[in-house]
Amino acid sequence: MADIHIAQANADEYEEITSEEVDRVITGLEALMGQTKSENIRAYLEEAADQIFELVYGEDAEVVAEETPLEEAA
């Protein structure tokens, strides 16, 4: 129940997320995906990476991600 109150209190606050942080987290997730044998876990990691990528790069990010490596997209 306490977690709900914390989430509600933080819902009105704005958190700035930088492209550098997103790129760093995605690089880490990609490294984990490369070391993971389980297809299910890899699928979850890939989904997380996609959602994190969209935090900064938005809906057009998929086109950028397919055409340009993350280092160049930032």
C-alpha positions, 0 to 999 in steps of 0.5 A: 500500500505504501508503494501506491502512495509513493507512486501517486506522490511522484506522478506530479513530478517531472523527471528529466531523462537524458539520451546519454543515460538511455543509450547507456542503459540500452547498451547494458541490456543488449549485453545482458541479452547477448549473455542470456540463454533463455528466449523468454528472458531475452524477450523481456529484456528486448521489450524493456530496451524498446520501452526505455528507448522510446522515453527519449527518442519517441515514436519515430525512434524505431525508424532511427534505431533500424537505420542508425546505431544508438551512438549516432542517433543521440 
